[in-house]
Amino acid sequence: MKNIKICFLLSAYISTVSITAQDLHVNTGSTITVTAGEQLRVVDGLTIESTGILQILSNETKSGSLIVEGSSTGDITYKRYLGADKWLNISSPVTNQSVNSFVTNQNNDISTAGDPVHTYGASYYKNTNIAGKRWTYHSPAGQEVNQEDLTQLNNGNLKNGQGYSMKRDAAGTFSFTGELATDNVVIDIDTETGGHNWHSIGNPYPSYLPGNNPAVTTNNVLSSNQNNLDPNYVALYIWIDGQHIPVNQLSESFYLAPGQGFLIHSLDNDDTFIFNESYQSHQSGDDDFERTTDNQIPSILLSLSDGTTQNTTELKYIESATTGLDPGYDAGTYYSIIPDLTIDSHLVSDSQGIDFALQCLPDNSYESIIVPISVRASINSELSFSALVTDLPTSIDVYLEDTVKNTFTKISEEPYEVTVDEELDGIGRFFIHTSQNTMSTTNLAANLIQIFKISNEELRIAGTEKLGALTVKMYTINGKELMLKSLSEGLEHNVALPSSLSSGVYIIRVKSNYGVQTKKIIID
């Protein structure tokens, strides 16, 4: 590391060392280039004259990094590398980059093959738009675009700290030119009436920010903003392999790269999200927006395919988890519009009907935990369930229960394939069991349990002699838990239902030491 005071430079490349400068003055006609993977820190002040150039580069694996701790005057240029023909969530690392000059810069090679025509591959997230039309595309001045809720962004600048979905036609760099943010960047995450609480934001600095606890224990982006996020969605949702994947406190050490955008789900309609300038750091590792989030934690990655589309949901087992909501560890699924095929889990305890992309569970209760799996699929879909199991105890197997077919499949060893003869839309049919004992309908005795609706106010549960104590849960068809009751051993039980139930279909689930029985009932 070198610590120097620089007052005048004709040209220089920072390409082999990290440099700390007390003051940096880039005179007219002078150029400083920070190459990909290298770093420049300015302690007291940065001054760039009108034709002076300070540029930071990135490539397919690494990013240059600039941190200014004092004042900054003049424009920098950050060149953010992107692959070819893929959408990525991008944020501007400068404060006053003109939208129109950015999208019309031929070197940025922004796609113009829009649908509708006359739009660029650059959009912002407008959460008051209807589902499926929330990414709002830029269109050139003077063009008429016939698409509902399309907003032209011909005036103004890319907002520092906001995330944009962008795409290049060919691999190369986006060139951002503007002033540098040297203070905290505060993003208003307001949601207008009729909108939803998802927002696209991003790293506002030309340097790295620690994303989660494994990166920096306390001073990280997620922890410092957790209180303003919905407890069911305490995560930074990163675009990975065509999906917004939650990165949270359980994920491996994660740094937001310069230009890295992501989605969040706010708690209320008038919150803020703060990027703290003191959190900036230099990082020299690989820089890939579509990074993995794997770490060595006992887990089940459950996949569902219909032969065309594949989706996943994940269960992880850790010592400190509960069967209810663990904010910052459980993470709900992002949906702008519900796809035709989905797979998620619902909370084992106190479910509110929310789909989870990641659910954390205690690692000392494998035998007693049964996880509701939420599936959406069209009628006559040919479905294939599979599981990738990592680091579970060697004695534990993973079973998928299909309550309609009355089957248990050791999905940790073989896929489960089924053609559904009705549209699926939520929980009630499929469940995940973890057990060291072989599971089947013959040894569970669950099919002995009989569930009857006596009236709209009462159930009768019979066939429970010798099955021990029972747990009875009632869910809405969307998975919200409405009732939890514990029953002692007995021949049969009458169970009062919650008062003032609306007309509709509900799910009753009775669990004993020997198995589970599930039944749909209709309240009329």
N, C-alpha and C positions, 0 to 999 in steps of 0.2 A: 504494500500500500504506500502511495506517495502522497504527501501533504504539501501543496504548493500554492503560491499566489500568482495568478496569471492576469496580466493587465492587457496583453496584446498578442494576438496570434494571426499569422497569415493563413495557415492551414495546419490541421493536426488530426490524426486518427488515434482514438483510444481503442486499441485492438489487442493488446497483450497484457494489460494491467488494469487494476482498479485505481482510480485517481480521486483524491479528495482535494478540493481547491478552497482556499479561504475566500477569495474573490475571483470571479471570472468575468472578463470583459471581452466580448467578441466584437472587434472593430469592423467598420465598413470594409466589405470585400474579403473578410476572413471567414474561414469555415472550420468548425470542429465536428467530427463524426465519431459517435459512439457506436462501435460495431456490435453485431448480435452477440449476446452473452457477456458483454463487458459493461462497466459501470462508471458513472461519474457522480460525485457528490460535491455540491457547492455549499459551503457552511454559512458565509455571510451575505453574499449577494451576487446575482447574475444580471448582467446587462448585455443585451444584444442590439447593436445598432441596426438601422433600417435595412441595409444590404448585407449585414452579417448573417451567417448561417450556423445554427447549432442543430444537428440532426441526429436522431437515435434510430438505429436499424434493428430489424428482426428478420429471422429466416424461418424455415419450416420446423426447427427444433428449439431455437433460443431467441431471447429478446434482450436488446440493450436496455439499460435502466438509467434514469436521471432522477436525482433527489436534490432539491434546493431548499435549504433550511431557512434562508433569509428571504430578502425581497427578490423579485424577478421582474425585469423590464424587457419587453421585446418578445418576438415570436420564436418558438421552437418548431421543429418539424419532426413528427414521429411517423415512421414507416412500419405499419403493422402488416406482417405477412399473413396471407390466407391461401388455402388450397383452392383448387379449381371447382367451379360449378357446385358449391355446397353452401347452404344457408348457415350462418353463424350469428350468434348474439354478440354484437360489437358495441363498445363504448368509446367515446372520444377522450383521448388523454390530454386534450387542450380545451380552452374555455370558449373560444370565439371562432370556431371553424364554420364558415358559411355553408349552409346546406346545399344551396344550388351550385356553388363553385366546386363543392366536394363531389356531388353526383355527376357533374358534367365534365370533370377532369378525366380526360381520356386515359391517362396513366393509371387511374383507379380501376378502369375496366369493369365498371359496375354493369351487371346484366341489365339489358333493356327488353328482354323477351318476356315481358310481363303479361299477365292475364287479369284485367283487360290490357289492351295495347296502350302505348303512351305512358307506361309506368316504368320506374327504375327498380332494381333489386335493392332498395333501401326503404325501410319502413319502421315506424314506431308503433308501440303498443297502446291502443286506445281502448281502455277497459269499459267504456260506456257503449261501445258498439255491440251488436248482437253476436252471439257465439258463432265462430267460424269466420268472422270478418273484423277481428280485433287488430290484426296487423294492418296498418294503414300506410299505403305506399306513396312515395313521392312521384309527382308527375311534372313534366316541364311546363313552363309558363305558356299560356295560350292554347293548350290542348284541352279538348273536352273529353272527360273520362266518364263513361256511363257505368258507374258501380255505386251501389248504395253505401253511404257513409265514407266514401273515399275523400280524404282531405289533402289538398295540395300543400306542400311544404316549401313553396318557392321563396318565402321570405324568412329571415332570421337565421340562427345558427344551430348547429348540433348542440344540444344541451349537455353540459358537462355533468357526468354522473348518471345520465339516462342511457338505457340500453336500446340498441337498434338491431333489427334483423337485416343482414346484408349478404350479398352474394356477388362474387367476381365470376366472369366467364372463364378466365384462365388463372392459373396460380400466379401469385405476385403480391404486391403490397398496396395497402391503402395508405395514402399520404395525408396526415392530419397536420395542419399548420395553424398555430394560434398561440395565445398566451398560456402560461403555466399556472395551475391552481397551487397556491402556496398556503392556503388556510384549510380548515375543515370544509368539506363539501356536504351541504345539507339538502337532501332531496325530500320535497313534499310528496308523500304518497297518499294524496287525497283520492277518494273515489266519489265521483259525482253520483247523484241520485240515479238509480237504475243500472249502475255499473257493478262490476264485481271487484274483489279486493286483490287481484293479481296485478303486478307491476313489473316492468322491465327496466332495470337499472344496471350500473356497471362501474368498474374501477375508473375514477376520474383522473388518475395520475399516470405519468410515464415511468412508473416503478411498480413494485409488487406490494400487495397487501395480504396479511395472514387471514385466511378465510375462516378457520375453525380452531377448536381447542388443541388438537394435536400439533398445529403449526405454532401457535403461541397461546399459553394457557389462559390468560385473561384478556390481553389487549388484541383481540381479533374481531373481525368484522361481524361475524355471526353473534358472538357473545354480547358485544356492546349494543346490538340492536334487538336482542331477543325479546325484550319486553314490548316492543312495538309490532311483533309478528304474531299471527294467529298461533296459539299453542299447538294446534294440529299440523302446522306447516312451518316449524322452526327449522329452516334449511335454506340454502342457496341453491336454486334449481338451475343446473348447468345443462346446456344442450349437448348430449352425448348420443351418438349413433341414432339420430332421428327422434330422440325423446328428451324431455326435460327431466333429468335425474336429480333427486335431492342429494346434496352434499351437506352433511351436518356434523355434529360433534362426535359421531361414531365413525365417520369416514377417516381415511388416512390423512396425514398432514397435507394441507391444501393451501396454496397461495394463488390469489387472483393475479393473473398476468396483466401487464399493460394492455388496455383495449378489451379486457374480458368482461362481457356482459352476462347477466343472469336474471332470473325471475324470483320474486318474493311474493308472499301472501301476507298483507298487512292485517293487523288486529281490528282496527277501527277505520273510519273514513277520514280522519284528520291527523294522521300520524306523520312522523318524519323518519328518514333513514340517514344515518350520519356516517360519512367516510372520514375518519380521523387522520389528518395529515401526518401525525406523529407515528402512525403505524407503518409508514412506508419503509420498505427494505429492498436491498439488492438480493437477487437469487440467481444462481448460476446453473441450476439443473435444467432438464428438458422442459420446454414450454409448449404445451399442446392443449388447445382449448377443449378438445374432446378426450381429456385424460380419464383414466379409470379411477374408481373409488374403492378398490379392493383393499382389504386388510385381513389379517389372520384372526378372524372371529368365527366361532361356530355358526354356520348359516345354512339356509336352504334357499336357493334361487329357483323359484317355481315358474315354469314357462308354459304358455298356452299358445298353440298354433292351430290355424284352420287350413293349412296348406299354402296360404298366401301371405298371411300376416302373423307375426309373432309378438307377443307381449309378455312381460315378466312382472313378478312381485317378489319381495325378499323378506325373509324372516331371519333375525339374528338373535343369538342367545348370549346374554351377558349377566354377570353376577348382580349388578345394581338395578336391573330392569324389573318392572312390574307387569302384570297382565292388563293394566289400564294404560292411560295415556302418559307417556314419558316425553315431555317437550324437549326438543333438541336431539332426540334419539329416534322416536317414531316420526314418520314424515308422510303426510297425506299426499295423494297423487294429484299432479297438475292436469286438469282438462280444461281446454277452452271450449271444445265441443266434444261430446262423448263419441268415441269411435264405435264401429260396429262390433269390434272384438276387444274385450278388456279382461284382465285378471288382476285382482287386488285382494288384500286381506282386510278384515274388519277387526277392531280391538276385541280381544278375548273377553275383557270385562268393561262394562259401562260403555258399550258401543253407542255412538250417536249417529250411526248410518254413514260415516265418512269412509271413503276408500283410501287405503294406505298402500303406498308404494314400498314402504319399509316399516316393519314392525319389530320392535325389540321385546324379547321375552326373557324371563328368568332362566338361568342355566341349571337350576336344581329341581325343576318340576316337569321334566319331559313327559312323564307318564300321565300327569293329570291335565295337561294343557291340550285343548282342542281348538284349532284356529278356524273361524269361519272364512271361507274363500268366496269373494264376490266375482261373478262371471257375467259378462254380457256377450251374447252370441245370437245370431239369427237362427230361426227355425231351420231344421235339417242340416245344420252345420256339422261337419265332420271334425271333431275336436281331438287334439292330442296334447295331453298333459305330460310334462317331464320335470325332473328335479335334478339340480346340481347341488350335491351335499358336500359341505366343506367343514372338516374339523369337528363334527359331532362325535360324541363318545362312541367307541367302536361297537358297543352293545346296542346302540339305538338305531332303529330303522324308521323310515318315514313312509307313512301310508296316506293315500288319498281315499277318502270315503265319498262314495256316490250314493246318496240316500234314496234316489229314484230307482237305480239298478240294484240297490242293496248289496254293494260290493266294497271291498277294501283291497286296494292295489298297493304293493310295496313299490312306491314310485321312486324310491332311492335306487332301485335296481332295474326297473322296466317302465316304459311309458304306459299311460292309460289312454286308450282310444275309445271314443264313444260318439255316436251320431245322435244329436238331441232332436226330439220330435216336438219341442216347443221352444218359443223364444225365451232366452235366459236374460234376467235383468236384476242381478243382485245376489244376496246370500240365500241360504236355505237348502241348497242341493249338495254342495261340495265342502268338505272339511279336511284339514290336515291333522293327522295324529302322529305323535312321536312315541315309540314304545320299544322296549326290549323283548316283548312277547309277540308271538305271531298273532295277527289280528284277522278275524274273519267273521262272517255273520253267524257261524255255528258256535263260536266260543264267546261271543259278546253277550248273547241273550237279550240284546236290545230290542229285538223284534217281539219280545214278549210283552213290551209295554204298549198299552192301548190308550189313545187320547181321544176323548169325545167332547164336543161342545154341548153342554146341557142347555145353555141359553147365552145371550149376549153378555151376560154378567158372570158366567161360571163355567169351569171345565171340570171334567172327571178324568182322572188318570188311574187306570186299572192294570192288572197283570204285574204288579210290582212286588208281590210276595217273594221274599228271600233275595231281593235285589239290594237291600240295604237302604241307606239314606239317599234321597234324590235331590237334584237341583233342577228347578223349572225356570226357564227364561222365555220371555215373549219379545218378539221383534216386529217392527214394521217390515214391509216388503223391501224397503230400502236399507234395512239393517240397523235402525235405531232401536236400542234396547229399551223396552217399556216396563219390564217386570223381571224381578229376580226373587225367587222364593226357595227356601230349603225345607224339605219334608222329611220326616222320620220314616223308618221302615214301617210298611203296612201293606194290607191287601189292596186298598184303593184309597184315593184321595179326591176330595172336592176342593177346587182351587178357585178363589174369587179373582176375577179379571179386573184390571184397572177401570175405574169409572170413566164414563163419558168418552168411550172409544168411538172414533169416527167409523162410518161404514167402509169396509174394504177388506183386503186379504192380510192376514198376519201369520207369523211363523211361531210355533211352539216347539221348544227343544227341551227334552227331558233327559238328564244325564244321571246314570248310576255308576257304581263301581265296576259294572260289567259292560257298560256301553252307553249308547246314545240313541234316542229315537226322535225324529223330527217330523212335524206335520203342519200343513197349512190349514188355517181355519178362516171362515168368512164371518165377519160381523155385519149384520144387515139391520 
